[in-house]
Amino acid sequence: MRYQGKITSWKDDQGFGFVIQNGGGEKAFVHIKAFSNCSRRPAEGDLITYELSIDENRRYRADNVSFVGAQTTTSTTFSGTRSPAIVFAVLFCSFLVLTTLMGRLPFAVLGVYLAASVLAFIAYLIDKSAARNNRWRTKESTLHLFGLIGGWPGALLAQKTLRHKSKKEEFQTVFWATVVLNCCALGWLFTKGGSTFVRSIIGAGA
């Protein structure tokens, strides 16, 4: 027998939450692995249908879970990629490319941002998978380090598309602090002293 209910709480970092049947039925534990054909991450307030069972700890558990309606999935996916934060990241990357083509920044700087962003996205992806499968997690300090050295555009894309670390307030506070610090460092590179410093490093490594 299938039931319909609403997710009343969801811990996205750990991949589980609780659902209550419509009409005030039993509260049940629900895990990300119980979702069939899961095209997006669940969130608090989502309506789902599920089968009810009892686990070894004698608690109710939701199995064979599906979202109610496919339109919600589509709108949520697009809203994540059209958020102001993603727009900011796109504008920032466009600025980097433009200033590099104009000769204001060395291509090496653009390369660092690109490489760091790719590594950051992969790190978030691995950590997301680890959270879903109860494996060893990547340290938050490591994720912040990728952002600090220039990988924050890739990290931001991962947060929004993977819905990982995007709602944890403490993490977001530190993350945006690394973004500000990185942007300040980039601004310094446009000064005479910063430009001389970068070119001297590039020249030493050549």
Secondary structure, DSSP 8 states (H G I E B T S, - for coil): -EEEEEEEEEETTTTEEEEEETTT--EEEEEGGGBSS--S---TT-EEEEEEEE-TTS-EEEEEEEES-SHHHHHHHHHHHTSHHHHHHHHHHHHHHHHHHTTSS-HHHHHHHHHHHHHHHHHHHHHHHHHHTT-----HHHHHHHIIIIIHHHHHHHHHHHT-SSS-HHHHHHHHHHHHHHHHHHHHHTSHHHHHHHHHHHHHH-
